[in-house]
Amino acid sequence: MSGPSGLSPMTGGFPGDRAAGVWGASDTGRRNLPFFEDPAHSELILAHADTGFLPLKYAYAGSAAFTHAALASTEGYHSVVGTAELEVGVLMEAARGAAPTQVAEIGPGTGEHTLAFLTLLQEAAAAERARGTAEFPLPPDDARQAGFRYLGLDFSSTLLTMARGCLATGLAVDGVPFGPFDVRTALWDVEQARTDRVGAWRRDSGPVLMCLLGHTLGNLGDPVGALRHLAASARPGDLLLVGLTLYPRDASPDAILAPYLNDVFTAAVLEPLRAADFGAEDVLFEVRRRGRAVVGDVTFARRVDKSGHTYRPGQRVQCFFSTRFLPNEGLEIVRQAGWTVQSYAIDQPAEHLAIVARL
Ligand SMILES: C[S@@+](CC[C@H](N)C(=O)[O-])C[C@H]1O[C@@H](n2cnc3c(N)ncnc32)[C@H](O)[C@@H]1O
């Protein structure tokens, strides 16, 4: 429940066990034993907590990938990430007759959104070929020769493994199973710097479509900086597809809190702290609205000493930040990062914006 000022009640500790219903039996061990996928994350998380700001990327890595997967199966999460229909629709409008065959995606998460997106993209490309409107028509029975390739890039190696598994289960193009589709993954922190991985993976000819879907951009501290890193990793002529969540036009301002006022979300955000061995009694968690953003803060309930770091009662750490854009803001962020907007679309309830831009 949200109070008049947009405050949610403070909740103590880690609700992971209360959210246990979302876990399958085989995940029980993982849920009970939080883990880092990179031992360096332990000290990095403590150092970030010292500064009062813990980047959200840690809430996707190691055991946090599993709490994220639980969150990604909720209706609230789906209401935030938007649909592949909107994204593919605007992409095909901008790249008419030239559906991209090289897709590099930053932040595929569990891979479910990616699977829906690639499925629709392949269907749209196949329809173009069947109509004879494709710029480079292919024999209809030879999707493999199109050289469709996908590169998933993420901070979380655990999520990349999940995404690969998800893609391996599902995609079929004109009856051709997903197998021939070339799927690669690589680690990349899009907030840190550019990457060479896209250049090393791409073919010499043809544009790459770079995707940042599911409002991933809205959860980053510096969205323009991240898009600049994408631009610096791409070539002139490459395409960018961004999916963003909009600030609701008609609903009450606090409506943006709704997807976050539940134990599954709290467990997902707090999992890095649980992995860093903080106890349920050490922290209180609060979600509130700040302007057009949702902010999640941890407050230490008592003094905690850990590996040379000291946290005092009342000390706060911001663990979550997700802003809701106005349409023009979304377009401006893309332009500021050096991309030229080609096309954009807003869905019917005006909740999501998909933007296609070219470098
Ligand atoms: C909100 S999830 C979105 C997942 C998916 N695109 C969807 O629509 O459901 C954010 C994704 O971005 C990744 N991510 C977050 N911060 C990142 C960073 N700094 N560098 C690379 N990937 C990051 C996460 O690991 C996760 O896969």
Ligand as a Chemical Component Dictionary entry (heavy atoms), coordinates in Angstrom:
data_LIG
# 
_chem_comp.id                   LIG 
_chem_comp.type                 NON-POLYMER 
_chem_comp.pdbx_formal_charge   0 
_chem_comp.three_letter_code    LIG 
# 
loop_
_chem_comp_atom.comp_id 
_chem_comp_atom.atom_id 
_chem_comp_atom.alt_atom_id 
_chem_comp_atom.type_symbol 
_chem_comp_atom.charge 
_chem_comp_atom.model_Cartn_x 
_chem_comp_atom.model_Cartn_y 
_chem_comp_atom.model_Cartn_z 
_chem_comp_atom.pdbx_ordinal 
LIG C1  C1  C 0  15.110 -5.108 -16.466 1  
LIG S1  S1  S 1  16.102 -6.411 -17.110 2  
LIG C2  C2  C 0  15.448 -6.435 -18.769 3  
LIG C3  C3  C 0  15.472 -7.781 -19.346 4  
LIG C4  C4  C 0  14.835 -7.919 -20.711 5  
LIG N1  N1  N 0  15.439 -7.012 -21.691 6  
LIG C5  C5  C 0  13.339 -7.733 -20.667 7  
LIG O1  O1  O 0  12.815 -6.897 -21.392 8  
LIG O2  O2  O -1 12.679 -8.451 -19.903 9  
LIG C6  C6  C 0  17.675 -5.618 -17.294 10 
LIG C7  C7  C 0  18.734 -6.437 -18.024 11 
LIG O3  O3  O 0  19.870 -5.590 -18.237 12 
LIG C8  C8  C 0  21.039 -6.163 -17.660 13 
LIG N2  N2  N 0  21.887 -5.088 -17.144 14 
LIG C9  C9  C 0  21.626 -4.255 -16.109 15 
LIG N3  N3  N 0  22.647 -3.394 -15.926 16 
LIG C10 C10 C 0  23.565 -3.694 -16.874 17 
LIG C11 C11 C 0  24.846 -3.172 -17.198 18 
LIG N4  N4  N 0  25.378 -2.149 -16.509 19 
LIG N5  N5  N 0  25.525 -3.700 -18.235 20 
LIG C12 C12 C 0  25.001 -4.740 -18.945 21 
LIG N6  N6  N 0  23.804 -5.303 -18.669 22 
LIG C13 C13 C 0  23.092 -4.778 -17.647 23 
LIG C14 C14 C 0  20.521 -7.074 -16.583 24 
LIG O4  O4  O 0  21.459 -8.068 -16.207 25 
LIG C15 C15 C 0  19.250 -7.624 -17.247 26 
LIG O5  O5  O 0  19.563 -8.663 -18.140 27 
# 
loop_
_chem_comp_bond.comp_id 
_chem_comp_bond.atom_id_1 
_chem_comp_bond.atom_id_2 
_chem_comp_bond.value_order 
_chem_comp_bond.pdbx_ordinal 
LIG C1  S1  SING 1  
LIG S1  C2  SING 2  
LIG S1  C6  SING 3  
LIG C2  C3  SING 4  
LIG C3  C4  SING 5  
LIG C4  N1  SING 6  
LIG C4  C5  SING 7  
LIG C5  O1  DOUB 8  
LIG C5  O2  SING 9  
LIG C6  C7  SING 10 
LIG C7  O3  SING 11 
LIG C7  C15 SING 12 
LIG O3  C8  SING 13 
LIG C8  N2  SING 14 
LIG C8  C14 SING 15 
LIG N2  C9  SING 16 
LIG N2  C13 SING 17 
LIG C9  N3  DOUB 18 
LIG N3  C10 SING 19 
LIG C10 C11 SING 20 
LIG C10 C13 DOUB 21 
LIG C11 N4  SING 22 
LIG C11 N5  DOUB 23 
LIG N5  C12 SING 24 
LIG C12 N6  DOUB 25 
LIG N6  C13 SING 26 
LIG C14 O4  SING 27 
LIG C14 C15 SING 28 
LIG C15 O5  SING 29 
# 
